[in-house]
Amino acid sequence: MWRTFFIFTQIIVMEYQSIQESFLNIFNTNPEVIIQSPGRINLLGEHTDYNDGMVLPAAIDKSIVVALGKSDNQSNWVSYNYNETYTTDIQTFEKNSHHWTSYIKGVVNELLSLGKKIPNFNMVFGGDIPLGAGLSSSAALETGIIAGLNELFYLQLSKLDIIQIAKKAENNFVGVNCGIMDMFANVKSMKDHVLLLDCKTLEFSYFKFDNSKYSIILCNSGVSHQLVDSQYNLRRKSCMDGVAILNSQKPTINSLRDATMEDLLNYKNLFDPITFNRCLYVIEESIRMNLALESLQNNDYQSFGKIMYQTHLGLKNDYEVSCEELDFLVEKAMSFPNTMGSRMMGGGFGGCSINLIEAGYEAAFMQFIDTAYFSNYGKKMEIYPVKITNGLERIA
């Protein structure tokens, strides 16, 4: 079964053709714009983006394809994967929650608030980014729609505009207090490179990833999560509470990015244990990031992998966003001889582990981890070898 996960190129072509044909069949005309918007991984820097920290994401060859065209009357939006259609008028739609239309309405609402003229439009979208796996399917959809509308209606938006509008839509309309990493990686990534993003200044640079010697494999725990309904927002609040404490003692600290380990330890007595642990993780992750970048520059993937595992332990013990299944996957992966590193990835409470595997041992690793997971939990899991790719692109 796991052998089927190698056919990424064929899958992407099939998605493009399926979405295009679906649009033609439904609306009796070809789409005017088609955008391919990728999911993303994050090698290091989890839960640090909303703390003004550094992150190390990359776009992957799992994506959402968005096909759009102008409409003479109402808007018709079609989810190819859900086989659902939503009809509305841009000027009268209402906010709803826990529904895929929230992401579309969110970006349209933000564009309208900027004074952009958005007439009604038809759209079909679909893709192969697994939902709830921590691969930022929502960011891919949001940026894909904004980029598509930008092309369709000549909105003259820059790439940074697209990123920031998508983030505001997620924050203000969908209700998730996410940072900017997901959208930035989705738009700005470069093939065969990881992207180092400073979430405080939005400065970024690229580091070459050695695909010839190492592969990235994602293991989906099958435990789904809804960030709106999870404790994600509570983690962010804990960080803000910690910043408020530190700022009261040292006014130059306006985010955890500004705090040192010495600062945190000096004022430990002012913290409750939970808030302290949340801040401890973020500050330690900043230290790990500097070490990881040094490892990448030296092509020392063994050291880089060890840092990935240390991050997992911090997410498990201090930030408390892991779960039993993710912990099992990470520990089992680390017992495989050709694993460089492993950790949980994404917001947490489920989703995927990300594994750095020595090239040539991908099939053996997948069989090993799949067998172990089935033996322990009695269920098969999805495994995704992924390649690092470019950010979103117009493909038609």
Stockholm file with secondary structure:
# STOCKHOLM 1.0

chainA/1-396         MWRTFFIFTQIIVMEYQSIQESFLNIFNTNPEVIIQSPGRINLLGEHTDYNDGMVLPAAIDKSIVVALGKSDNQSNWVSYNYNETYTTDIQTFEKNSHHWTSYIKGVVNELLSLGKKIPNFNMVFGGDIPLGAGLSSSAALETGIIAGLNELFYLQLSKLDIIQIAKKAENNFVGVNCGIMDMFANVKSMKDHVLLLDCKTLEFSYFKFDNSKYSIILCNSGVSHQLVDSQYNLRRKSCMDGVAILNSQKPTINSLRDATMEDLLNYKNLFDPITFNRCLYVIEESIRMNLALESLQNNDYQSFGKIMYQTHLGLKNDYEVSCEELDFLVEKAMSFPNTMGSRMMGGGFGGCSINLIEAGYEAAFMQFIDTAYFSNYGKKMEIYPVKITNGLERIA
#=GR chainA/1-396 SS CGGGGGCHHHHHHHHHHHHHHHHHHHHSSCCSEEEEEEEEEESSCTTCGGGTCEECEEEEEEEEEEEEEECSSSEEEEETTTTEEEEECTTTCCCCSSSTHHHHHHHHHHHHHTTCCCCCEEEEEEECCCTTSSSCHHHHHHHHHHHHHHHHHTCCCCHHHHHHHHHHHIIIIICCCCCSHHHHHHHHCCTTEEEEEETTTCCEEEEECCTTTEEEEEEECSCCCCTTTSSHHHHHHHHHHHHHHHHHHCTTCSSGGGCCHHHHHHTGGGSCHHHHHHHHHHHHHHHHHHHHHHHHHTTCHHHHHHHHHHHHHHHHHTSCCCCHHHHHHHHHHHTSTTEEEEEECSSSSSSEEEEEEETTCHHHHHHHHHHHHHHHHSSCCCEEEECEECCCEECC
#=GC SS_cons         CGGGGGCHHHHHHHHHHHHHHHHHHHHSSCCSEEEEEEEEEESSCTTCGGGTCEECEEEEEEEEEEEEEECSSSEEEEETTTTEEEEECTTTCCCCSSSTHHHHHHHHHHHHHTTCCCCCEEEEEEECCCTTSSSCHHHHHHHHHHHHHHHHHTCCCCHHHHHHHHHHHIIIIICCCCCSHHHHHHHHCCTTEEEEEETTTCCEEEEECCTTTEEEEEEECSCCCCTTTSSHHHHHHHHHHHHHHHHHHCTTCSSGGGCCHHHHHHTGGGSCHHHHHHHHHHHHHHHHHHHHHHHHHTTCHHHHHHHHHHHHHHHHHTSCCCCHHHHHHHHHHHTSTTEEEEEECSSSSSSEEEEEEETTCHHHHHHHHHHHHHHHHSSCCCEEEECEECCCEECC
//
